[in-house]
């Protein structure tokens, strides 16, 4: 058995794809690419795919992760290319590594989000950010499957800033860009919860719905506040690992073939 960890995106109109829709599209891609999947036992076997912390429907993402288990060994790079070609544009597989460490889900401690606020001047957004960060707690409400729930949106936010402003709308209105780092707590604090908190603390109400994109997720560096690549430990382990038995056999076969070829041409 071999486990492969993949990073993929949700771009453009595909940001409105639900997690269930993505699951169906991904399983179709596995069949098109003829990936030798391992399957669960039981009356209705399913391909062994583990999804980790999917972004909410309606948000874009550059950093979604999943893990698949294969029945046969495959090169991660070639597998990435096959799956990427089998998925629709916008659902793009951007990275693949062989799983050599445990706990991918445990390494997804925080996310970096970008929120685009069309029609909001950067200085107005800046005042709202200051008010939000100055608060000890910011209580917000969100409807969940079990009803309305109230929780503190401020506690999960480790960084929030105005990253810049643009005036690229056809009508020439300003656009503030917020960049924030949010810990993955329970209950989960989502970007729309932070927007609710900005409205509660500073009456910030964008005239049009915000465009939200996850830029990264992974381990949170407490000293710098940066979010690091969760696949890096697997790459590091692959570099440090000794050659596999299959690799040694291939190397021996190659070294043994060279003299023979030389003898035949002498």
N, C-alpha and C positions, 0 to 999 in steps of 0.2 A: 504494500500500500504506500501511496505517496500523497502528501497534502500540499496543495498550492494555495498561496494567499494572493488575492488580486485587489488592486485599487481601480475604481471606475468612477465615471463622472455622470452627472445629470445636467445637461445643458439645454439652453433654448426652450422650446416647447415641451421637451421631455421632462422639465422640472415638475410638470403637473402629473407625471406618472406616479401612481400610487405604488407602495411597496409590493403589493400583491401583483400588480401589472408588471412590475420589473421582474418579479420572480418567474412569471410565465414567459416573459421575453428571454430571460437568461436561460431557462431550461430548454427553450426552443434553440437557442444559440448553441448550447451544449450538444444537442442532437445534430444540428447542421455541421458543426465542427468535428463531429465523430469523436468526441472526448470520451475516453474509456473510464466512465464514472464508476465508483463503488456505490452500491445501493444498500438501503436499509433492509433489514429482515422483516418478515411479516406477510400478511395477506396482500397488502398493496405497497410494494417496495417503492421508495423514493430515492432520487439521487442525493448523495450526502453533500449537502451545501449548508454552510453556517453563515448567516448574515449577521453583521455587527453594527448596531446603532444607526439604523437608516435615518436619513434626513426626512423631515416632515414633507408631506405632499405640498407642492407649490413652491418649494425652495430649491434653488439650484445647488449643485455641489461639485467640487473638484476633488473630493476626498471621501469616497464611500469604500467600504471594505467588505470582503467576504472570503471564505475559505472553502475549497472543494477537496474532496478525497477521491483519488484515482485508483483504479484496479491495476493499472500498468504505469510504468514510469514514462514521463514526458519531459521535454525541455521546457522550462517555464517561459522563456522568451518566445519560442515558436507557438506555444499554447496561447499566449497573450495575443499574438497576431491573428491566430485563427478565430478566437472568440471575438476580438474587436471587429473583424470583418463580417462576423455573423450577427452582430447587433446593429440596431438602427443608429443613424447619426444622432449624436447627443448622448447616447449611452456608450461611452468609449472606455475600453479597458486600457489604462495608462501604465500599469506596472504589474509585475508578477514575480514572486519569489517562492522558492521551496520553503515550506515550514520547517524550521530547525529549532524553534524555541516554543515554549508553551504560553498560553494566555494572551492571544491577540486582543480579545475583548477587554481584558484587564488593562491593556496599554492605551486604550482609548479613553483617556482621563478628561480631555477638554477639547473644545473646538474653537477654531478661528472663524468668525463670521464677518461678512461684509454686507452692510445694509445701505441701499441706495434710496435716498429720499428726494424724489423729484419734486420740484416746487418749493423746497425748503432751503433758505439761505444758510451757508456754513456757519455764520456767526450766531444765527438763531439756534441751530443744532448744537453749537458749542455751549451756549448758556444752558440748554437742557441737559447736556452731558454733565456739566458742572453740578447742577442741582441733583441729578441722579447719584453721582459719586459721593456727594456730600451727605446723603441720607444714610442713617444707620441701617434702615431696612426699607424696602419698598414692597408693600403688599399688593398683589395683583390677583385677579380671578381668571380662571379658565374652565370651560366646560369639559369634563372628562366623561368616560364611559359610565362612571358612577355618580355623575352629577357635577354641580359647580364645586370648584376647589379653590381655596385661597392659600397662597404661599408667598414667600419672600423672594422676589426676583433679584434683589441686590446681592444676596449672599453668594450667588453662583458666579457673578461677574468679577473677574480678576483684572480686566483691562477694558476700557471704553474710551474711544477718542474719535475726533473728527479727522479723517484721513485726508480730506481734500474736498474741493468743490468743483463742479463743472457747470457749463452753460451750453450744453450740447443739445438741449431739447429744441425742436423746431420753433416753439414759441418763445425761445430765448430765456425761459425761466431758470432760476438757479437750481442746483442739485447738490445736496450735502451727502458725503460718503462717510458712513460710520464704520469703524473697525473695532470689533470686540472679541474678547476671549472669555469663554463661558465654561465653567467646570461642569462635568456630567454628574449631577447630584440626583437624589431622589426626594421629591418629584423632579423630573427633568425641567430645566428652565430653557425655553426656546427663544429665538430672536423676537417672535411676536410678543412674548411676555415682557421682554426688555422694552419693546416699543410701548406696551401698555404702561410700563413703569415710567417711561419718559413723559407720557401723556399725564400720568397721575402726579408727577413731581413738578413738571414745568409746562403742562398744557400743550405739549408738542403734538400736533395733529397734522400729518402730511395730507395734502389735498388729493393725492392718488395713492393706491396701495404701494407699499415699499417692495422693492426687488431685493430678495435675500439670497445670498450664496455662501455656502460653506467652503472656505478656502483650504482648511487643513483640520485634521484631528489626530490626536496621539497623546503621548506622555507630556505632562506639564512640567517644565523646568521652573521650580519654585524661585530660583534666584533671578533669572532673567525674564520670566513670564512667557517664554517662547513655548510653542507646541512642536514637539519633535516627531520625526517620521516613525510610525509604529512598525514599519517593515525593516528598519535599519538593523535591529538585532539579528534578524534572519540572514541579512546580507553579510553581516560581520561574522556570524557563525559559519556561513558557507565558506568565507575566505580563510577562516582559521581551521576548518575541518580537514583531516587527512584525506587523501584520495580514497574513493570508494573501491570496493572489490571489482565492480564493473569497469571503473576507470583504469585500474591497474591491469586488468585483463586486456583492455583495448590497447593500452600502451605497450604491453608485451607483444601483442599481435602485430602492432605497427613496427616495433623494433625488430621483430623476427622476420618481417616481410622484406625489409630493405636489403639485407645481405642476399636473400634468395633472388630478388630482382636483379641485383648486381651480378650474381653468378650467371643468370640466364642471358645477360647481354654482353658478357666478357668474350 
